[in-house]
């Protein structure tokens, strides 16, 4: 049984706002022929501030459509049938080009001399752009190929001067409520695509495919939008990075080097790929990106219910999959290293939610003291750290990637203190962003207070650290 991903996501969508069709859900106003009210036999029409296009003069004093004289005028200046239909404001049995033919035929019947006055070969409203619809639709279908999709967002990029001139003429001579060029062109492409592709819906948000057509070059760009899955992972071993770690020698270049065995990776495996590869294969995708709720150090395990994450699957060939089967495939692939649970479909908004979460976390840490402490005194001293606020300067070990800053973090609770010779272990719950290793060894005084300070400045060496729980949801 397959499950549909109902919320593919969008992101990097800002540029699409420049081209997106503004007519989704827009009602079109079509006006009945009311020429009797607008036309007067006694009126004389003058050539005013004329505009010549391809040898034909646009008479700015001509009445607007749907007046018969207005319709005659847009025909006379060379408007194509598509533009005649959208500007005329007349009800027709057909839409688009066929509707324009009906209106043109009626105009020729009213004025037998009208046809002989036509001069333009190029429509002043669209420059015959509608003649390219068939070609554009063919290119879109070729570009889509076998990619699985059910929703499309279609955008069109038109030359600015064409859009501005069309708007100027249409606002004066078109009927009230006549559709602008851009949404009309998009609607015509959508109509033909709907006739050729089954079960597709055109949307404004979170499409499966984003298609941009360049109205000048007729180039078509198809952007396959990513899909997202949310889950939790448990990292069962140490020395495993969360995300891909580029080789230090070759900096992760594609061909790699001898140091990394031509992989481009410092570590051959990561949580990202142990989880992501089975998912990528299942969805026939190009690649994955991993978004975790923070990250544990490479030598730290993550236990309990696991760390929340969202995996972004890029350019998927299919958008449908059985999540139970995928979860099993991941756990089989990463057996005894990583396991995931709670897998479900997500969207781009959840990436932000996971990244910005400030959830408290619980840890267990074990360390060695340079001198064997008195058990009772050590327990009493370490217990004083429960509930304190720490002042933590950026640790030396992360100073190369983190800004120098003094952070205030609270130790919510500290418990289960065990002293075994010169080794001590305890559990701690603290605010997000707390450096727990530095809480123990102080990082040469950069964390205040610390276990080292309450034990009389005795050197403490961390042996291991485990994330026990991330208190999210």
Secondary structure as GFF3:
##gff-version 3
##sequence-region A 1 473
A	DSSP	beta_strand	3	4	.	.	.	ID=ss1
A	DSSP	three_ten_helix	14	18	.	.	.	ID=ss2
A	DSSP	alpha_helix	35	38	.	.	.	ID=ss3
A	DSSP	beta_strand	51	53	.	.	.	ID=ss4
A	DSSP	beta_strand	56	58	.	.	.	ID=ss5
A	DSSP	alpha_helix	68	76	.	.	.	ID=ss6
A	DSSP	alpha_helix	81	88	.	.	.	ID=ss7
A	DSSP	alpha_helix	96	110	.	.	.	ID=ss8
A	DSSP	three_ten_helix	115	117	.	.	.	ID=ss9
A	DSSP	three_ten_helix	129	132	.	.	.	ID=ss10
A	DSSP	alpha_helix	133	144	.	.	.	ID=ss11
A	DSSP	beta_strand	151	157	.	.	.	ID=ss12
A	DSSP	alpha_helix	160	173	.	.	.	ID=ss13
A	DSSP	alpha_helix	181	196	.	.	.	ID=ss14
A	DSSP	beta_strand	201	202	.	.	.	ID=ss15
A	DSSP	beta_strand	209	214	.	.	.	ID=ss16
A	DSSP	beta_strand	220	224	.	.	.	ID=ss17
A	DSSP	beta_strand	227	235	.	.	.	ID=ss18
A	DSSP	three_ten_helix	258	260	.	.	.	ID=ss19
A	DSSP	alpha_helix	271	282	.	.	.	ID=ss20
A	DSSP	beta_strand	287	292	.	.	.	ID=ss21
A	DSSP	beta_strand	301	314	.	.	.	ID=ss22
A	DSSP	beta_strand	320	321	.	.	.	ID=ss23
A	DSSP	alpha_helix	323	333	.	.	.	ID=ss24
A	DSSP	beta_strand	338	346	.	.	.	ID=ss25
A	DSSP	alpha_helix	348	356	.	.	.	ID=ss26
A	DSSP	beta_strand	361	369	.	.	.	ID=ss27
A	DSSP	alpha_helix	375	383	.	.	.	ID=ss28
A	DSSP	beta_strand	389	393	.	.	.	ID=ss29
A	DSSP	three_ten_helix	396	398	.	.	.	ID=ss30
A	DSSP	beta_strand	406	420	.	.	.	ID=ss31
A	DSSP	beta_strand	423	430	.	.	.	ID=ss32
A	DSSP	alpha_helix	436	441	.	.	.	ID=ss33
A	DSSP	beta_strand	447	448	.	.	.	ID=ss34
A	DSSP	alpha_helix	451	454	.	.	.	ID=ss35
A	DSSP	beta_strand	460	470	.	.	.	ID=ss36
###
